[in-house]
């Protein structure tokens, strides 16, 4: 089932998945309710794993929290932009470890004791993720400011040469100007952030759009078909309640993730065009998921080529036409 979204005369078709909340705002999944739910209590017991070589058993939520905190600690910008969340994550992780050590080797562990460990572990994981996302957002803003400065320089250079303005409307209507005419737009793997080499293309596309006000710009986002990390996929599902309620299979979850990421990429390019001065009513954005690869997904270089966005110049549909 699909729905139509009309953006200033451009029609974009988006799937009815709850979508891309993980790519729009805070993608940190809410902590599940841990008390009073028999199924959840059973799940905590199932998350206990004993090594075949004996030793202290491990607890799934605690292992996930340790990995999340380690990732946050390994990212230098986290301490610069959100050291408070990282410190709180480390404190919660320590508490969870201590609570687990107190019950780890017991033959019978109470539901309340496991729930307490799981609660602290989830808290540590969420705080570590928040610290990372805060740092990523601040880094993204810095990159955006740099991109805007580059765009101003490129626009001045293009205006002085007049090359883009001299292209006739008939020459570009219905044409794929990105990548065919203006260069390629590629993204950092698993994100909606453009690669550094792609930034100048935004300026050229904005210049072309301004030179042809009777045309709209249709942006299409794409991904490769690689499997997202388990934690990132679960965060995506948890942050989209409507998708979670559909109880999708793993394959459907991955397809929804790729659709959401490609949507976010198309919207990100559209937003950059707006910031560059293009009328938002002239821009449409649509994600295409992992469809239509331009290179093999079996190699790293091929997957990078598929992590892209394309732009087509289209005639605007005016009211009454």
C-alpha positions as a Python dict, from the first residue, in 0.01 Angstrom:
ca = {
    (1, 'X'): (0, 0, 0),
    (2, 'X'): (133, 344, -92),
    (3, 'X'): (38, 705, -38),
    (4, 'X'): (94, 1012, -252),
    (5, 'X'): (272, 1316, -120),
    (6, 'X'): (252, 1627, -341),
    (7, 'X'): (533, 1877, -301),
    (8, 'X'): (481, 2194, -503),
    (9, 'X'): (362, 2022, -816),
    (10, 'X'): (594, 1726, -786),
    (11, 'X'): (441, 1396, -687),
    (12, 'X'): (644, 1158, -476),
    (13, 'X'): (536, 803, -391),
    (14, 'X'): (639, 684, -49),
    (15, 'X'): (562, 347, 118),
    (16, 'X'): (324, 332, 409),
    (17, 'X'): (595, 226, 650),
    (18, 'X'): (596, 447, 958),
    (19, 'X'): (913, 561, 803),
    (20, 'X'): (1237, 720, 889),
    (21, 'X'): (1211, 854, 1239),
    (22, 'X'): (1551, 701, 1308),
    (23, 'X'): (1702, 927, 1043),
    (24, 'X'): (1505, 1242, 1131),
    (25, 'X'): (1533, 1304, 1501),
    (26, 'X'): (1666, 1108, 1795),
    (27, 'X'): (1686, 745, 1678),
    (28, 'X'): (1732, 615, 2032),
    (29, 'X'): (1472, 345, 2104),
    (30, 'X'): (1266, 386, 2419),
    (31, 'X'): (1340, 154, 2708),
    (32, 'X'): (1098, -138, 2708),
    (33, 'X'): (873, -197, 3006),
    (34, 'X'): (1057, -451, 3215),
    (35, 'X'): (823, -519, 3506),
    (36, 'X'): (494, -698, 3521),
    (37, 'X'): (531, -861, 3177),
    (38, 'X'): (583, -1236, 3186),
    (39, 'X'): (699, -1250, 2827),
    (40, 'X'): (962, -987, 2897),
    (41, 'X'): (1081, -1167, 3208),
    (42, 'X'): (1115, -1486, 3009),
    (43, 'X'): (1314, -1296, 2747),
    (44, 'X'): (1562, -1178, 3011),
    (45, 'X'): (1617, -1535, 3125),
    (46, 'X'): (1671, -1637, 2761),
    (47, 'X'): (1929, -1360, 2728),
    (48, 'X'): (2158, -1534, 2977),
    (49, 'X'): (2438, -1721, 2802),
    (50, 'X'): (2684, -1956, 2970),
    (51, 'X'): (3018, -2017, 2806),
    (52, 'X'): (3093, -2380, 2715),
    (53, 'X'): (3424, -2328, 2896),
    (54, 'X'): (3241, -2246, 3221),
    (55, 'X'): (3317, -1913, 3384),
    (56, 'X'): (3071, -1635, 3463),
    (57, 'X'): (2769, -1632, 3229),
    (58, 'X'): (2696, -1325, 3019),
    (59, 'X'): (2372, -1125, 2994),
    (60, 'X'): (2258, -1001, 2651),
    (61, 'X'): (2138, -649, 2746),
    (62, 'X'): (2457, -591, 2945),
    (63, 'X'): (2676, -698, 2652),
    (64, 'X'): (2484, -462, 2421),
    (65, 'X'): (2530, -177, 2668),
    (66, 'X'): (2904, -243, 2698),
    (67, 'X'): (2940, -234, 2319),
    (68, 'X'): (2743, 93, 2295),
    (69, 'X'): (2951, 262, 2564),
    (70, 'X'): (3275, 140, 2406),
    (71, 'X'): (3169, 284, 2069),
    (72, 'X'): (3089, 618, 2231),
    (73, 'X'): (3420, 620, 2419),
    (74, 'X'): (3608, 547, 2097),
    (75, 'X'): (3459, 850, 1920),
    (76, 'X'): (3673, 1150, 2025),
    (77, 'X'): (3403, 1408, 1941),
    (78, 'X'): (3168, 1257, 2199),
    (79, 'X'): (3374, 1389, 2490),
    (80, 'X'): (3387, 1728, 2321),
    (81, 'X'): (3014, 1766, 2252),
    (82, 'X'): (2831, 1550, 2510),
    (83, 'X'): (3061, 1431, 2784),
    (84, 'X'): (2772, 1448, 3033),
    (85, 'X'): (2568, 1177, 2859),
    (86, 'X'): (2878, 962, 2821),
    (87, 'X'): (2959, 993, 3192),
    (88, 'X'): (2603, 901, 3285),
    (89, 'X'): (2621, 603, 3048),
    (90, 'X'): (2942, 484, 3211),
    (91, 'X'): (2786, 519, 3558),
    (92, 'X'): (2478, 319, 3458),
    (93, 'X'): (2695, 53, 3296),
    (94, 'X'): (2903, 16, 3612),
    (95, 'X'): (2585, -19, 3819),
    (96, 'X'): (2448, -281, 3580),
    (97, 'X'): (2775, -476, 3594),
    (98, 'X'): (2778, -471, 3973),
    (99, 'X'): (2416, -585, 3991),
    (100, 'X'): (2487, -864, 3743),
    (101, 'X'): (2792, -986, 3934),
    (102, 'X'): (2574, -1020, 4243),
    (103, 'X'): (2338, -1267, 4070),
    (104, 'X'): (2538, -1403, 3775),
    (105, 'X'): (2634, -1737, 3928),
    (106, 'X'): (2312, -1802, 4115),
    (107, 'X'): (2121, -2106, 3998),
    (108, 'X'): (1793, -1916, 4025),
    (109, 'X'): (1771, -1548, 3956),
    (110, 'X'): (1464, -1346, 4043),
    (111, 'X'): (1274, -1159, 3772),
    (112, 'X'): (1310, -834, 3964),
    (113, 'X'): (1688, -872, 3988),
    (114, 'X'): (1719, -939, 3614),
    (115, 'X'): (1485, -650, 3535),
    (116, 'X'): (1700, -417, 3744),
    (117, 'X'): (2014, -517, 3553),
    (118, 'X'): (1835, -487, 3220),
    (119, 'X'): (1694, -144, 3309),
    (120, 'X'): (2038, -8, 3398),
    (121, 'X'): (2191, -169, 3089),
    (122, 'X'): (1929, -15, 2859),
    (123, 'X'): (1979, 321, 3026),
    (124, 'X'): (2355, 298, 2964),
    (125, 'X'): (2298, 198, 2602),
    (126, 'X'): (2053, 483, 2535),
    (127, 'X'): (2277, 744, 2697),
    (128, 'X'): (2579, 623, 2498),
    (129, 'X'): (2377, 643, 2176),
    (130, 'X'): (2252, 990, 2266),
    (131, 'X'): (2611, 1103, 2323),
    (132, 'X'): (2711, 970, 1982),
    (133, 'X'): (2415, 1122, 1799),
    (134, 'X'): (2472, 1458, 1967),
    (135, 'X'): (2832, 1457, 1848),
    (136, 'X'): (2725, 1353, 1498),
    (137, 'X'): (2470, 1634, 1485),
    (138, 'X'): (2724, 1895, 1591),
    (139, 'X'): (2976, 1762, 1340),
    (140, 'X'): (2704, 1771, 1073),
    (141, 'X'): (2627, 2135, 1152),
    (142, 'X'): (2993, 2223, 1122),
    (143, 'X'): (3012, 2044, 788),
    (144, 'X'): (2696, 2222, 674),
    (145, 'X'): (2846, 2562, 752),
    (146, 'X'): (3156, 2465, 557),
    (147, 'X'): (2935, 2345, 269),
    (148, 'X'): (2740, 2670, 265),
    (149, 'X'): (3065, 2868, 246),
    (150, 'X'): (3180, 2648, -42),
    (151, 'X'): (2846, 2690, -216),
    (152, 'X'): (2870, 3070, -200),
    (153, 'X'): (3212, 3053, -362),
    (154, 'X'): (3091, 2813, -629),
    (155, 'X'): (2781, 3019, -701),
    (156, 'X'): (2993, 3330, -751),
    (157, 'X'): (3225, 3137, -983),
    (158, 'X'): (2934, 2990, -1179),
    (159, 'X'): (2764, 3329, -1202),
    (160, 'X'): (3081, 3483, -1344),
    (161, 'X'): (3119, 3212, -1606),
    (162, 'X'): (2748, 3199, -1691),
    (163, 'X'): (2781, 2841, -1814),
    (164, 'X'): (2488, 2693, -1620),
    (165, 'X'): (2262, 2987, -1693),
    (166, 'X'): (2328, 2950, -2065),
    (167, 'X'): (2185, 2596, -2079),
    (168, 'X'): (1840, 2603, -2241),
    (169, 'X'): (1533, 2463, -2066),
    (170, 'X'): (1467, 2227, -2357),
    (171, 'X'): (1813, 2080, -2314),
    (172, 'X'): (1754, 1970, -1956),
    (173, 'X'): (1379, 1911, -1911),
    (174, 'X'): (1328, 1544, -1821),
    (175, 'X'): (1704, 1493, -1802),
    (176, 'X'): (1899, 1337, -1518),
    (177, 'X'): (2136, 1624, -1441),
    (178, 'X'): (2289, 1445, -1141),
    (179, 'X'): (2514, 1263, -1205),
    (180, 'X'): (2510, 1300, -1587),
    (181, 'X'): (2566, 1676, -1608),
    (182, 'X'): (2667, 1815, -1270),
    (183, 'X'): (2857, 1531, -1103),
    (184, 'X'): (2774, 1263, -848),
    (185, 'X'): (2610, 1277, -505),
    (186, 'X'): (2731, 998, -277),
    (187, 'X'): (2681, 934, 96),
    (188, 'X'): (2886, 806, 381),
    (189, 'X'): (2800, 441, 437),
    (190, 'X'): (2485, 383, 642),
    (191, 'X'): (2412, 757, 683),
    (192, 'X'): (2234, 1046, 513),
    (193, 'X'): (2554, 1254, 518),
    (194, 'X'): (2708, 1347, 185),
    (195, 'X'): (3071, 1264, 117),
    (196, 'X'): (3303, 1564, 106),
    (197, 'X'): (3353, 1524, -269),
    (198, 'X'): (2976, 1556, -324),
    (199, 'X'): (2934, 1896, -162),
    (200, 'X'): (3019, 2108, -470),
    (201, 'X'): (2745, 1931, -669),
    (202, 'X'): (2477, 2082, -444),
    (203, 'X'): (2592, 2431, -539),
    (204, 'X'): (2587, 2350, -910),
    (205, 'X'): (2241, 2193, -886),
    (206, 'X'): (2106, 2496, -697),
    (207, 'X'): (2255, 2727, -960),
    (208, 'X'): (2093, 2531, -1241),
    (209, 'X'): (1754, 2528, -1066),
    (210, 'X'): (1764, 2905, -1011),
    (211, 'X'): (1849, 2960, -1377),
    (212, 'X'): (1537, 2766, -1485),
    (213, 'X'): (1248, 2874, -1258),
    (214, 'X'): (986, 2699, -1471),
    (215, 'X'): (1134, 2359, -1390),
    (216, 'X'): (1118, 2153, -1074),
    (217, 'X'): (1386, 1926, -927),
    (218, 'X'): (1301, 1563, -848),
    (219, 'X'): (1548, 1408, -602),
    (220, 'X'): (1580, 1030, -572),
    (221, 'X'): (1774, 861, -291),
    (222, 'X'): (1928, 513, -310),
    (223, 'X'): (2116, 268, -86),
    (224, 'X'): (2322, -44, -140),
    (225, 'X'): (2173, -375, -28),
    (226, 'X'): (2409, -446, 263),
    (227, 'X'): (2276, -576, 594),
    (228, 'X'): (2266, -299, 855),
    (229, 'X'): (2425, -370, 1196),
    (230, 'X'): (2183, -554, 1424),
    (231, 'X'): (2175, -273, 1680),
    (232, 'X'): (2106, -6, 1419),
    (233, 'X'): (1829, -215, 1260),
    (234, 'X'): (1664, -279, 1596),
    (235, 'X'): (1685, 92, 1682),
    (236, 'X'): (1513, 171, 1353),
    (237, 'X'): (1230, -77, 1417),
    (238, 'X'): (1184, 38, 1777),
    (239, 'X'): (1163, 401, 1673),
    (240, 'X'): (886, 325, 1422),
    (241, 'X'): (591, 193, 1625),
    (242, 'X'): (363, 138, 1325),
    (243, 'X'): (626, -75, 1155),
    (244, 'X'): (685, -270, 1476),
    (245, 'X'): (312, -339, 1511),
    (246, 'X'): (315, -511, 1170),
    (247, 'X'): (555, -776, 1310),
    (248, 'X'): (767, -774, 992),
    (249, 'X'): (1007, -1053, 907),
    (250, 'X'): (1380, -982, 923),
    (251, 'X'): (1388, -938, 545),
    (252, 'X'): (1102, -688, 561),
    (253, 'X'): (1278, -499, 841),
    (254, 'X'): (1590, -467, 625),
    (255, 'X'): (1382, -350, 328),
    (256, 'X'): (1208, -91, 546),
    (257, 'X'): (1545, 25, 680),
    (258, 'X'): (1683, 76, 329),
    (259, 'X'): (1364, 257, 229),
    (260, 'X'): (1390, 483, 533),
    (261, 'X'): (1757, 560, 472),
    (262, 'X'): (1697, 637, 104),
    (263, 'X'): (1405, 865, 201),
    (264, 'X'): (1633, 1048, 442),
    (265, 'X'): (1900, 1090, 176),
    (266, 'X'): (1656, 1237, -75),
    (267, 'X'): (1517, 1474, 188),
    (268, 'X'): (1867, 1577, 296),
    (269, 'X'): (1960, 1678, -59),
    (270, 'X'): (1628, 1863, -92),
    (271, 'X'): (1693, 2048, 234),
    (272, 'X'): (2039, 2153, 118),
    (273, 'X'): (1886, 2290, -202),
    (274, 'X'): (1638, 2493, 2),
    (275, 'X'): (1919, 2628, 216),
    (276, 'X'): (2097, 2722, -106),
    (277, 'X'): (1799, 2937, -205),
    (278, 'X'): (1581, 2707, -420),
    (279, 'X'): (1204, 2743, -367),
    (280, 'X'): (1092, 2434, -168),
    (281, 'X'): (770, 2417, -373),
    (282, 'X'): (984, 2328, -673),
    (283, 'X'): (1150, 2029, -508),
    (284, 'X'): (1029, 1672, -468),
    (285, 'X'): (1209, 1399, -274),
    (286, 'X'): (1160, 1024, -292),
    (287, 'X'): (1353, 725, -159),
    (288, 'X'): (1405, 423, -383),
    (289, 'X'): (1560, 187, -128),
    (290, 'X'): (1818, -58, -262),
    (291, 'X'): (1653, -76, -606),
    (292, 'X'): (1824, 18, -934),
    (293, 'X'): (2190, -35, -837),
    (294, 'X'): (2442, 119, -1077),
    (295, 'X'): (2725, -112, -970),
    (296, 'X'): (2776, -452, -811),
    (297, 'X'): (2694, -473, -441),
    (298, 'X'): (2952, -749, -405),
    (299, 'X'): (3244, -506, -371),
    (300, 'X'): (3309, -209, -142),
    (301, 'X'): (3362, 25, -437),
    (302, 'X'): (3039, -93, -598),
    (303, 'X'): (2840, -44, -279),
    (304, 'X'): (2980, 309, -244),
    (305, 'X'): (2859, 391, -596),
    (306, 'X'): (2511, 269, -504),
    (307, 'X'): (2496, 490, -192),
    (308, 'X'): (2382, 787, -398),
    (309, 'X'): (2120, 1044, -494),
    (310, 'X'): (2009, 1147, -841),
    (311, 'X'): (1833, 1461, -966),
    (312, 'X'): (1599, 1503, -1264),
    (313, 'X'): (1470, 1836, -1396),
    (314, 'X'): (1093, 1812, -1449),
    (315, 'X'): (821, 2051, -1570),
    (316, 'X'): (620, 2205, -1288),
    (317, 'X'): (247, 2134, -1272),
    (318, 'X'): (66, 2460, -1212),
    (319, 'X'): (-280, 2484, -1065),
    (320, 'X'): (-548, 2455, -1326),
    (321, 'X'): (-320, 2288, -1577),
}
